[in-house]
Amino acid sequence: MIAAIQWQSRRLFLIDANDTSKRSELAETSRLAWSPDSKSILIRREHLLRCGFYLDTDPPGSLEVVDIATGKRTFIPSSQCRIWDGAIGWLDRTLLPR
C-alpha cells in the first residue's frame, strides 16, 4: 500500500501499489508516519479553532492513529493542541530509560 496526501485539500489516500486505480480516503492531515508493522498510520490533525486562532501560522494540532484494515481513528488525548508543524513518528518504548 502507498499512503499519499493531496496537498491542497490535505486528504490522505491509501493506494493499492498493484493497482493504483484502487484508492480509499482515510482522513484529512498534513503529516503522516507509517507504524513499524505497517498496520497503522499516525497522522497530525488540525482542529479548527479548538486550539486557538492563529493569523500568521497554522495552529497546533493533535495526533490520531488510523488503523489500515478498518479505517478506525484513535485520538491520542495527551497530544491535543501540542503538535506543531514538523515531522511526526513512532517511538520504540524499549529505547526509553527505565
VEXMIDO-824418 format. One line per field, with one value per atom (N, C-alpha, C, O): residue number from 1; residue in three letters; x, y, z; atom name. Coordinates in nm, 4 decimals. Layout:
<pts>
k: c(NUM  ...)
r: c(ala  ...)
c1: c(X  ...)
c2: c(Y  ...)
c3: c(Z  ...)
a: c(CA  ...)
</pts>
This chain:
<pts>
k: c(1  1  1  1  2  2  2  2  3  3  3  3  4  4  4  4  5  5  5  5  6  6  6  6  7  7  7  7  8  8  8  8  9  9  9  9  10  10  10  10  11  11  11  11  12  12  12  12  13  13  13  13  14  14  14  14  15  15  15  15  16  16  16  16  17  17  17  17  18  18  18  18  19  19  19  19  20  20  20  20  21  21  21  21  22  22  22  22  23  23  23  23  24  24  24  24  25  25  25  25  26  26  26  26  27  27  27  27  28  28  28  28  29  29  29  29  30  30  30  30  31  31  31  31  32  32  32  32  33  33  33  33  34  34  34  34  35  35  35  35  36  36  36  36  37  37  37  37  38  38  38  38  39  39  39  39  40  40  40  40  41  41  41  41  42  42  42  42  43  43  43  43  44  44  44  44  45  45  45  45  46  46  46  46  47  47  47  47  48  48  48  48  49  49  49  49  50  50  50  50  51  51  51  51  52  52  52  52  53  53  53  53  54  54  54  54  55  55  55  55  56  56  56  56  57  57  57  57  58  58  58  58  59  59  59  59  60  60  60  60  61  61  61  61  62  62  62  62  63  63  63  63  64  64  64  64  65  65  65  65  66  66  66  66  67  67  67  67  68  68  68  68  69  69  69  69  70  70  70  70  71  71  71  71  72  72  72  72  73  73  73  73  74  74  74  74  75  75  75  75  76  76  76  76  77  77  77  77  78  78  78  78  79  79  79  79  80  80  80  80  81  81  81  81  82  82  82  82  83  83  83  83  84  84  84  84  85  85  85  85  86  86  86  86  87  87  87  87  88  88  88  88  89  89  89  89  90  90  90  90  91  91  91  91  92  92  92  92  93  93  93  93  94  94  94  94  95  95  95  95  96  96  96  96  97  97  97  97  98  98  98  98)
r: c(met  met  met  met  ile  ile  ile  ile  ala  ala  ala  ala  ala  ala  ala  ala  ile  ile  ile  ile  gln  gln  gln  gln  trp  trp  trp  trp  gln  gln  gln  gln  ser  ser  ser  ser  arg  arg  arg  arg  arg  arg  arg  arg  leu  leu  leu  leu  phe  phe  phe  phe  leu  leu  leu  leu  ile  ile  ile  ile  asp  asp  asp  asp  ala  ala  ala  ala  asn  asn  asn  asn  asp  asp  asp  asp  thr  thr  thr  thr  ser  ser  ser  ser  lys  lys  lys  lys  arg  arg  arg  arg  ser  ser  ser  ser  glu  glu  glu  glu  leu  leu  leu  leu  ala  ala  ala  ala  glu  glu  glu  glu  thr  thr  thr  thr  ser  ser  ser  ser  arg  arg  arg  arg  leu  leu  leu  leu  ala  ala  ala  ala  trp  trp  trp  trp  ser  ser  ser  ser  pro  pro  pro  pro  asp  asp  asp  asp  ser  ser  ser  ser  lys  lys  lys  lys  ser  ser  ser  ser  ile  ile  ile  ile  leu  leu  leu  leu  ile  ile  ile  ile  arg  arg  arg  arg  arg  arg  arg  arg  glu  glu  glu  glu  his  his  his  his  leu  leu  leu  leu  leu  leu  leu  leu  arg  arg  arg  arg  cys  cys  cys  cys  gly  gly  gly  gly  phe  phe  phe  phe  tyr  tyr  tyr  tyr  leu  leu  leu  leu  asp  asp  asp  asp  thr  thr  thr  thr  asp  asp  asp  asp  pro  pro  pro  pro  pro  pro  pro  pro  gly  gly  gly  gly  ser  ser  ser  ser  leu  leu  leu  leu  glu  glu  glu  glu  val  val  val  val  val  val  val  val  asp  asp  asp  asp  ile  ile  ile  ile  ala  ala  ala  ala  thr  thr  thr  thr  gly  gly  gly  gly  lys  lys  lys  lys  arg  arg  arg  arg  thr  thr  thr  thr  phe  phe  phe  phe  ile  ile  ile  ile  pro  pro  pro  pro  ser  ser  ser  ser  ser  ser  ser  ser  gln  gln  gln  gln  cys  cys  cys  cys  arg  arg  arg  arg  ile  ile  ile  ile  trp  trp  trp  trp  asp  asp  asp  asp  gly  gly  gly  gly  ala  ala  ala  ala  ile  ile  ile  ile  gly  gly  gly  gly  trp  trp  trp  trp  leu  leu  leu  leu  asp  asp  asp  asp  arg  arg  arg  arg  thr  thr  thr  thr  leu  leu  leu  leu  leu  leu  leu  leu  pro  pro  pro  pro  arg  arg  arg  arg)
c1: c(0.0836  0.0000  0.0887  0.2010  0.0353  0.1029  0.0116  -0.1076  0.0670  -0.0085  0.0332  0.1523  -0.0654  -0.0363  -0.1288  -0.2467  -0.0737  -0.1521  -0.1713  -0.0750  -0.2961  -0.3259  -0.3103  -0.3953  -0.2027  -0.1606  -0.2625  -0.2790  -0.3312  -0.4253  -0.5429  -0.5855  -0.5950  -0.7101  -0.6687  -0.7506  -0.5416  -0.4872  -0.5588  -0.5719  -0.6046  -0.6704  -0.5683  -0.4831  -0.5785  -0.4898  -0.5583  -0.6697  -0.4895  -0.5408  -0.4504  -0.3286  -0.5102  -0.4365  -0.4541  -0.5668  -0.3427  -0.3447  -0.2852  -0.1802  -0.3529  -0.3042  -0.1845  -0.1972  -0.0697  0.0522  0.0442  0.1146  -0.0402  -0.0544  -0.1551  -0.1492  -0.2471  -0.3486  -0.3796  -0.4654  -0.3102  -0.3211  -0.4591  -0.4858  -0.5469  -0.6837  -0.7651  -0.8703  -0.7167  -0.7833  -0.7269  -0.6103  -0.8121  -0.7687  -0.8852  -1.0013  -0.8523  -0.9565  -0.9073  -0.7893  -1.0010  -0.9670  -0.9758  -1.0754  -0.8694  -0.8666  -0.8949  -0.9651  -0.8419  -0.8528  -0.8070  -0.7675  -0.8130  -0.7567  -0.6348  -0.6440  -0.5211  -0.3975  -0.2948  -0.3078  -0.1929  -0.0808  0.0487  0.1499  0.0455  0.1630  0.1199  0.0101  0.2076  0.1791  0.3074  0.4155  0.2934  0.4057  0.3491  0.2581  0.4032  0.3631  0.4118  0.5191  0.3342  0.3808  0.4867  0.4886  0.5753  0.6790  0.6224  0.6861  0.5033  0.4435  0.3519  0.2918  0.3409  0.2592  0.1101  0.0378  0.0634  -0.0783  -0.1542  -0.2773  -0.0802  -0.1419  -0.0638  0.0520  -0.1315  -0.0660  -0.0931  -0.2064  0.0101  -0.0023  -0.0222  0.0535  -0.1246  -0.1497  -0.1577  -0.1923  -0.1248  -0.1406  -0.2714  -0.2923  -0.3595  -0.4893  -0.4965  -0.4530  -0.5518  -0.5798  -0.7263  -0.8122  -0.7537  -0.8913  -0.9266  -0.8789  -1.0099  -1.0450  -1.0920  -1.1937  -1.0172  -1.0454  -1.0384  -1.0437  -1.0269  -1.0177  -0.8898  -0.8889  -0.7815  -0.6516  -0.6192  -0.5071  -0.7147  -0.6916  -0.6964  -0.7146  -0.6798  -0.6847  -0.5486  -0.4989  -0.4879  -0.3547  -0.3602  -0.4086  -0.3107  -0.3154  -0.2014  -0.2241  -0.0799  0.0383  0.0913  0.1867  0.0339  0.0847  -0.0298  -0.1359  -0.0073  -0.1075  -0.1142  -0.0119  -0.2327  -0.2451  -0.1820  -0.1580  -0.1550  -0.1057  -0.2137  -0.3318  -0.1736  -0.2679  -0.2613  -0.2057  -0.3186  -0.3222  -0.2878  -0.2835  -0.2634  -0.2295  -0.3440  -0.4166  -0.3589  -0.4534  -0.3833  -0.2960  -0.4224  -0.3739  -0.4871  -0.5991  -0.4577  -0.5571  -0.5225  -0.4128  -0.6155  -0.5979  -0.6215  -0.7276  -0.5245  -0.5324  -0.6444  -0.7160  -0.6606  -0.7604  -0.9032  -0.9891  -0.9298  -1.0673  -1.0957  -1.2113  -0.9911  -1.0094  -1.0431  -1.0593  -1.0538  -1.0878  -0.9766  -0.8585  -1.0160  -0.9190  -0.9253  -1.0334  -0.8082  -0.7988  -0.7240  -0.6074  -0.7903  -0.7329  -0.6367  -0.6654  -0.5230  -0.4266  -0.4454  -0.3943  -0.5186  -0.5553  -0.4371  -0.4488  -0.3256  -0.2109  -0.1482  -0.0642  -0.1881  -0.1312  -0.2166  -0.1751  -0.3350  -0.4291  -0.3675  -0.3237  -0.3651  -0.3141  -0.1662  -0.1218  -0.0898  0.0530  0.1455  0.2674  0.0896  0.1716  0.1806  0.0826  0.2993  0.3230  0.3714  0.3903  0.3919  0.4363  0.5722  0.6561  0.5925  0.7185  0.6936  0.5801  0.7991  0.7902  0.7216  0.7310  0.6524  0.5963  0.6463  0.6932  0.6375  0.6854  0.6524  0.5883  0.6969  0.6719  0.7962  0.9080  0.7774  0.8877  0.8810  0.7750  0.9927  1.0020  1.0193  1.1212  0.9206  0.9250  1.0470  1.0899  1.1033  1.2197  1.3424  1.4412  1.3374  1.4501  1.4437  1.5411  1.3310  1.3159  1.3923  1.3990  1.4506  1.5194  1.4172  1.3009  1.4607  1.3698  1.3884  1.3214)
c2: c(-0.1179  0.0000  0.1250  0.1241  0.2301  0.3592  0.4606  0.4672  0.5388  0.6477  0.7761  0.8036  0.8551  0.9797  1.0902  1.0670  1.2106  1.3263  1.4173  1.4541  1.4531  1.5523  1.6880  1.7271  1.7595  1.8754  1.9880  2.0461  2.0212  2.1332  2.1061  2.1953  1.9855  1.9522  1.8840  1.8669  1.8453  1.7750  1.6423  1.5992  1.5784  1.4488  1.3372  1.3383  1.2405  1.1249  1.0091  0.9700  0.9548  0.8409  0.7210  0.7348  0.6045  0.4794  0.4208  0.4012  0.3926  0.3481  0.2078  0.1797  0.1212  -0.0151  -0.0072  0.0427  -0.0555  -0.0471  -0.1327  -0.1051  -0.2353  -0.3222  -0.2681  -0.3018  -0.1845  -0.1261  0.0144  0.0316  0.1137  0.2496  0.3130  0.4203  0.2474  0.2994  0.2667  0.3263  0.1724  0.1361  0.2241  0.2125  0.3116  0.4014  0.4304  0.4255  0.4606  0.4974  0.6161  0.6266  0.7049  0.8225  0.7840  0.7268  0.8164  0.7777  0.8937  0.8760  1.0107  1.1208  1.2494  1.2508  1.3573  1.4850  1.5096  1.5013  1.5397  1.5577  1.6319  1.6437  1.6816  1.7427  1.6648  1.6902  1.5709  1.4898  1.3470  1.3233  1.2512  1.1121  1.0359  1.0772  0.9235  0.8319  0.6905  0.6647  0.5988  0.4576  0.3980  0.4341  0.3070  0.2325  0.1325  0.0951  0.0884  -0.0077  -0.1374  -0.1993  -0.1800  -0.3033  -0.2791  -0.3733  -0.1541  -0.1136  -0.1411  -0.1495  -0.1551  -0.1796  -0.0507  -0.0482  0.0561  0.1832  0.2988  0.2855  0.4131  0.5375  0.6401  0.6549  0.7097  0.8193  0.9468  0.9742  1.0254  1.1489  1.2677  1.2543  1.3841  1.5107  1.5719  1.5928  1.6007  1.6591  1.8018  1.8312  1.8901  2.0271  2.0334  1.9770  2.1015  2.1156  2.2631  2.3434  2.2984  2.4364  2.5053  2.4677  2.6059  2.6903  2.6194  2.6874  2.4874  2.4173  2.4551  2.4649  2.4765  2.5067  2.6557  2.6954  2.7375  2.8812  2.9292  2.8508  3.0581  3.1211  3.1833  3.2624  3.1484  3.1951  3.2620  3.2025  3.3860  3.4596  3.4245  3.4046  3.4167  3.4018  3.2595  3.2356  3.1663  3.0296  2.9318  2.9696  2.8077  2.7051  2.6824  2.6902  2.6544  2.6278  2.4935  2.4116  2.4702  2.3379  2.2343  2.2676  2.1114  2.0039  1.8965  1.9165  1.7830  1.6675  1.5437  1.5491  1.4328  1.3087  1.2091  1.2000  1.1344  1.0242  0.9062  0.9242  0.7863  0.6647  0.6102  0.5930  0.5827  0.5275  0.3815  0.3504  0.2925  0.1505  0.1264  0.1607  0.0686  0.0493  -0.0477  -0.0233  -0.1558  -0.2577  -0.2070  -0.2407  -0.1256  -0.0843  0.0625  0.1007  0.1449  0.2884  0.3604  0.4824  0.2846  0.3431  0.4354  0.4020  0.5532  0.6505  0.6559  0.6570  0.6593  0.6678  0.7949  0.8115  0.8836  1.0104  0.9856  0.9043  1.0553  1.0450  1.1684  1.2756  1.1548  1.2705  1.3561  1.4786  1.2957  1.3728  1.4625  1.5467  1.4453  1.5258  1.6474  1.7301  1.6597  1.7639  1.9028  1.9479  1.9700  2.1072  2.1203  2.2290  2.0127  2.0160  1.9821  1.9792  1.9566  1.9147  2.0291  2.0634  2.0870  2.1960  2.1383  2.0171  2.2217  2.1792  2.1097  2.1491  2.0089  1.9359  1.7866  1.7422  1.7108  1.5654  1.5022  1.5520  1.3907  1.3085  1.1673  1.1343  1.0832  0.9465  0.8600  0.9044  0.7374  0.6373  0.6226  0.6437  0.5871  0.5666  0.4244  0.3781  0.3563  0.2218  0.2355  0.2873  0.1894  0.2043  0.1376  0.1769  0.0372  -0.0309  0.0612  0.0308  0.1721  0.2654  0.3672  0.4388  0.3755  0.4733  0.4278  0.3085  0.5251  0.4893  0.4356  0.4759  0.3487  0.2907  0.3579  0.3227)
c3: c(0.0000  0.0000  0.0000  0.0504  -0.0571  -0.0604  0.0076  -0.0224  0.0981  0.1600  0.0906  0.0759  0.0479  -0.0230  0.0261  0.0527  0.0376  0.0795  -0.0410  -0.1083  -0.0674  -0.1701  -0.1015  -0.0215  -0.1324  -0.0534  -0.0453  0.0620  -0.1529  -0.1481  -0.0552  0.0181  -0.0574  0.0268  0.1572  0.2475  0.1666  0.2838  0.3094  0.4240  0.2024  0.2163  0.2039  0.1150  0.2949  0.2954  0.2242  0.2590  0.1237  0.0481  0.0679  0.0793  0.0719  0.0707  -0.0685  -0.1138  -0.1370  -0.2765  -0.2859  -0.2281  -0.3588  -0.3810  -0.4758  -0.5876  -0.4322  -0.5128  -0.6397  -0.7368  -0.6400  -0.7575  -0.8586  -0.9769  -0.8119  -0.8995  -0.8480  -0.7614  -0.9011  -0.8472  -0.8667  -0.8126  -0.9435  -0.9553  -0.8295  -0.8064  -0.7487  -0.6234  -0.5119  -0.4740  -0.4611  -0.3537  -0.2620  -0.3025  -0.1372  -0.0411  0.0408  0.0743  0.0718  0.1520  0.2993  0.3436  0.3756  0.5169  0.6119  0.7115  0.5828  0.6789  0.6130  0.4965  0.6892  0.6483  0.7361  0.8586  0.6750  0.7508  0.6669  0.5451  0.7350  0.6650  0.6896  0.6242  0.7830  0.8166  0.8455  0.8957  0.8132  0.8461  0.8709  0.8290  0.9399  0.9616  0.9708  1.0496  0.8899  0.8965  1.0271  1.0755  1.0848  1.2023  1.1561  1.0389  1.2466  1.2070  1.1494  1.0641  1.1946  1.1427  1.0221  0.9705  0.9772  0.8617  0.8781  0.7788  1.0015  1.0271  1.0571  1.0541  1.0862  1.1240  1.0648  1.0250  1.0604  1.0204  1.1301  1.1758  1.1712  1.2661  1.1856  1.0924  1.2213  1.1478  1.2422  1.3596  1.1882  1.2604  1.2140  1.0945  1.3094  1.2768  1.3281  1.4395  1.2461  1.2889  1.3280  1.2602  1.4359  1.4828  1.4751  1.5552  1.3789  1.3538  1.4817  1.5401  1.5241  1.6403  1.7755  1.8780  1.7815  1.9101  1.9834  2.1061  1.9087  1.9692  1.9646  1.9965  1.9259  1.9178  1.7746  1.6815  1.7585  1.6266  1.5988  1.6790  1.4857  1.4506  1.3143  1.2180  1.3049  1.1785  1.0842  0.9648  1.1353  1.0502  1.0398  0.9657  1.1103  1.1110  1.1346  1.1842  1.0991  1.1280  1.2776  1.3456  1.3305  1.4734  1.5080  1.4193  1.6369  1.6744  1.6466  1.6368  1.6342  1.6072  1.7135  1.8214  1.6813  1.7696  1.6878  1.5649  1.7558  1.6870  1.6918  1.7908  1.5826  1.5754  1.5087  1.4238  1.5479  1.4838  1.3985  1.4465  1.2706  1.1783  1.1528  1.1065  1.1827  1.1567  1.0073  0.9552  0.9393  0.7942  0.7563  0.6592  0.8303  0.7960  0.8100  0.7285  0.9135  0.9418  0.9110  0.8932  0.9045  0.8861  1.0164  1.0179  1.1263  1.2564  1.3029  1.2936  1.3536  1.4040  1.5558  1.6147  1.6184  1.7632  1.8000  1.7640  1.8710  1.9154  2.0319  2.1197  2.0329  2.1424  2.2309  2.1983  2.3437  2.4258  2.4721  2.4765  2.5060  2.5565  2.4498  2.4816  2.3236  2.2154  2.1805  2.0993  2.2405  2.1990  2.2061  2.3119  2.0907  2.0751  2.1115  2.1482  2.1021  2.1378  2.0219  2.0391  1.9047  1.7919  1.6912  1.6251  1.6809  1.5867  1.4560  1.4454  1.3568  1.2256  1.2371  1.3181  1.1575  1.1578  1.1482  1.1312  1.1591  1.1441  1.2651  1.3772  1.2392  1.3454  1.3242  1.2152  1.4257  1.4087  1.5285  1.6238  1.5222  1.6251  1.7115  1.6644  1.8354  1.9289  1.9827  2.0248  1.9811  2.0370  2.1876  2.2332  2.2663  2.4124  2.4749  2.5834  2.4079  2.4653  2.4661  2.5329  2.3937  2.3908  2.5034  2.5267  2.5740  2.6826  2.8065  2.8359  2.8797  3.0035  3.1053  3.1053  3.1872  3.2906  3.4227  3.5198)
a: c(N  CA  C  O  N  CA  C  O  N  CA  C  O  N  CA  C  O  N  CA  C  O  N  CA  C  O  N  CA  C  O  N  CA  C  O  N  CA  C  O  N  CA  C  O  N  CA  C  O  N  CA  C  O  N  CA  C  O  N  CA  C  O  N  CA  C  O  N  CA  C  O  N  CA  C  O  N  CA  C  O  N  CA  C  O  N  CA  C  O  N  CA  C  O  N  CA  C  O  N  CA  C  O  N  CA  C  O  N  CA  C  O  N  CA  C  O  N  CA  C  O  N  CA  C  O  N  CA  C  O  N  CA  C  O  N  CA  C  O  N  CA  C  O  N  CA  C  O  N  CA  C  O  N  CA  C  O  N  CA  C  O  N  CA  C  O  N  CA  C  O  N  CA  C  O  N  CA  C  O  N  CA  C  O  N  CA  C  O  N  CA  C  O  N  CA  C  O  N  CA  C  O  N  CA  C  O  N  CA  C  O  N  CA  C  O  N  CA  C  O  N  CA  C  O  N  CA  C  O  N  CA  C  O  N  CA  C  O  N  CA  C  O  N  CA  C  O  N  CA  C  O  N  CA  C  O  N  CA  C  O  N  CA  C  O  N  CA  C  O  N  CA  C  O  N  CA  C  O  N  CA  C  O  N  CA  C  O  N  CA  C  O  N  CA  C  O  N  CA  C  O  N  CA  C  O  N  CA  C  O  N  CA  C  O  N  CA  C  O  N  CA  C  O  N  CA  C  O  N  CA  C  O  N  CA  C  O  N  CA  C  O  N  CA  C  O  N  CA  C  O  N  CA  C  O  N  CA  C  O  N  CA  C  O  N  CA  C  O  N  CA  C  O  N  CA  C  O  N  CA  C  O  N  CA  C  O  N  CA  C  O  N  CA  C  O  N  CA  C  O  N  CA  C  O  N  CA  C  O  N  CA  C  O  N  CA  C  O  N  CA  C  O  N  CA  C  O  N  CA  C  O  N  CA  C  O  N  CA  C  O)
</pts>
